[in-house]
Amino acid sequence: MQKVKVAIIGAGSISEVHLNAYVKNPLAELVAICDLNEDRAKEKASKYGIPRTETDYRVLLADPEIEAISICTWNNTHAEISIAAVQAGKHVLCEKPLCQTMEQAYAVQDAVKASGQVLQVGFVRRFGTNVQILNKFIEAGDLGEIYYAKASILRRLGNPGGWFSDKKRSGGGPLIDIGVHIIDICWYLMGRPKVKSVSGNTYTKLGNRSNIQNLSFYKAADYDAEKNDVEDLANALIRFENGASLFVDVSFALHSKKDETSVKIFGDKGGAEVEPELNIISEKHNTILNMSPQVNALTFDFEQGFYNEIEHFLLACRGEVQTISPVEDGVEMMKILTAIYESAEKGSEIQF
Ligand SMILES: NC(=O)c1ccc[n+]([C@@H]2O[C@H](COP(=O)([O-])OP(=O)(O)OC[C@H]3O[C@@H](n4cnc5c(N)ncnc54)[C@H](O)[C@@H]3O)[C@@H](O)[C@H]2O)c1
């Protein structure tokens, strides 16, 4: 198969993981990298042997040689760059979240449909080995009808600062940043049911806890403790048309004993824990069984997850597969996320 000529837009932290996956993949050729910060783009270009750098993504998109792009920029630019890219005839892998508002989500979807290009949303957890293994059990009917899921990512001290805590550029705090991953993974494993109603709460009680000493946490490159207008904690109950429900809570700051990540789904024939470790729960001969798959990685394997996601994207660019993470799923996820924020603001349930 002919190599796909790829450019990266946004040369910050996550671009590194995209770059590593493209470099390892024989189906990809990295031809350009773009960032508002020229030095950052140049530094990545020299590290990965990329021949061209740009600071204006529009100049990059005008190059007919480029077939596909990875969007690794701030959330407020995802819709604008996605639309411009598909209109310029490029395939797009857009980091999560798809965008910030429903208006943007529908505009991206319309542009993708009109262009016939591939747009894959970066729901990378779908490509984790633990999820792919579990999906085989679900597709074989081993869990039966999945009617409940529960997911948490609770960080006691984990507001990355910089653009992440600037609502204008991020669209929100832990809900849109990390909540999107776990809501998506439950929704995907539940068979992508239509959302019926959402009831959510957000809290801004603790701020970014930048006063805490002697405990390190991930900080954005442009960390600024003064700037923070996003929620510390969000929770929600999401009901689906098929009667299933999902309970979720996520935080950047919380008086919690330790950080925790947990994703669980429950069906009428079996259940499963996806995080922190894959476990499949069943019943046989009147005995409950907790089954622990004997595999290399029971938790989300970051590098492999991104490798799988990018391999799938490249195959979709070549028409070998239909992406399992299409723009429509990005739109559905935005529906849930924006409804949680709206419900929290109004103090009442949002019905669809
Ligand atoms: N899938 C995951 O697990 C995962 C993890 C982290 C981040 N992300 C997503 O990746 C995206 C980037 O996050 P990050 O952690 O790399 O942030 P970052 O701040 O480290 O990097 C973002 C880069 O984008 C550049 N940029 C912003 N607007 C631009 C524009 N219009 N044109 C060119 N460059 C532009 C910035 O200068 C910066 O270098 C976000 O959407 C985030 O949600 C996904």
The ligand as a MOL file (V3000), in Angstrom:
LIG
                    3D

  0  0  0     0  0            999 V3000
M  V30 BEGIN CTAB
M  V30 COUNTS 44 48 0 0 0
M  V30 BEGIN ATOM
M  V30 1 N -6.2050 11.3430 23.7590 0
M  V30 2 C -5.6180 11.6780 24.8890 0
M  V30 3 O -5.4420 10.8720 25.7950 0
M  V30 4 C -5.1590 13.0970 25.0580 0
M  V30 5 C -4.2190 13.4090 26.0490 0
M  V30 6 C -3.7880 14.7460 26.1720 0
M  V30 7 C -4.3150 15.7180 25.3430 0
M  V30 8 N -5.2650 15.3820 24.3940 0 CHG=1
M  V30 9 C -5.8550 16.4090 23.5190 0
M  V30 10 O -4.8360 16.8840 22.6340 0
M  V30 11 C -5.0070 18.2640 22.3920 0
M  V30 12 C -3.7020 18.9920 22.7220 0
M  V30 13 O -3.3780 18.7730 24.0880 0
M  V30 14 P -1.8530 18.8820 24.6140 0
M  V30 15 O -1.8320 18.2610 25.9540 0
M  V30 16 O -0.9300 18.3740 23.5700 0 CHG=-1
M  V30 17 O -1.7100 20.4700 24.7600 0
M  V30 18 P -0.3700 21.3220 24.6420 0
M  V30 19 O -0.6750 22.6510 25.2220 0
M  V30 20 O 0.7840 20.5570 25.1760 0
M  V30 21 O -0.1510 21.4690 23.0490 0
M  V30 22 C -1.0470 22.1320 22.2190 0
M  V30 23 C -0.2400 22.8310 21.1190 0
M  V30 24 O -1.1530 23.3310 20.1440 0
M  V30 25 C -0.6270 24.5600 19.6490 0
M  V30 26 N -1.7070 25.2940 18.9900 0
M  V30 27 C -2.8290 25.7850 19.5430 0
M  V30 28 N -3.5950 26.3650 18.6090 0
M  V30 29 C -2.9550 26.2220 17.4240 0
M  V30 30 C -3.2380 26.5930 16.0790 0
M  V30 31 N -4.3480 27.2630 15.7470 0
M  V30 32 N -2.3430 26.2670 15.1110 0
M  V30 33 C -1.2020 25.6160 15.4140 0
M  V30 34 N -0.8750 25.2420 16.6730 0
M  V30 35 C -1.7480 25.5280 17.6520 0
M  V30 36 C -0.0550 25.2260 20.8960 0
M  V30 37 O 0.8580 26.2330 20.5750 0
M  V30 38 C 0.5570 24.0360 21.6170 0
M  V30 39 O 1.9170 23.8560 21.2680 0
M  V30 40 C -6.2070 18.7060 23.2350 0
M  V30 41 O -7.3530 18.7410 22.4390 0
M  V30 42 C -6.3370 17.6160 24.2770 0
M  V30 43 O -7.6740 17.4430 24.7190 0
M  V30 44 C -5.6580 14.1000 24.2430 0
M  V30 END ATOM
M  V30 BEGIN BOND
M  V30 1 1 1 2
M  V30 2 2 2 3
M  V30 3 1 2 4
M  V30 4 1 4 5
M  V30 5 2 4 44
M  V30 6 2 5 6
M  V30 7 1 6 7
M  V30 8 2 7 8
M  V30 9 1 8 9
M  V30 10 1 8 44
M  V30 11 1 9 10
M  V30 12 1 9 42
M  V30 13 1 10 11
M  V30 14 1 11 12
M  V30 15 1 11 40
M  V30 16 1 12 13
M  V30 17 1 13 14
M  V30 18 2 14 15
M  V30 19 1 14 16
M  V30 20 1 14 17
M  V30 21 1 17 18
M  V30 22 2 18 19
M  V30 23 1 18 20
M  V30 24 1 18 21
M  V30 25 1 21 22
M  V30 26 1 22 23
M  V30 27 1 23 24
M  V30 28 1 23 38
M  V30 29 1 24 25
M  V30 30 1 25 26
M  V30 31 1 25 36
M  V30 32 1 26 27
M  V30 33 1 26 35
M  V30 34 2 27 28
M  V30 35 1 28 29
M  V30 36 1 29 30
M  V30 37 2 29 35
M  V30 38 1 30 31
M  V30 39 2 30 32
M  V30 40 1 32 33
M  V30 41 2 33 34
M  V30 42 1 34 35
M  V30 43 1 36 37
M  V30 44 1 36 38
M  V30 45 1 38 39
M  V30 46 1 40 41
M  V30 47 1 40 42
M  V30 48 1 42 43
M  V30 END BOND
M  V30 END CTAB
M  END
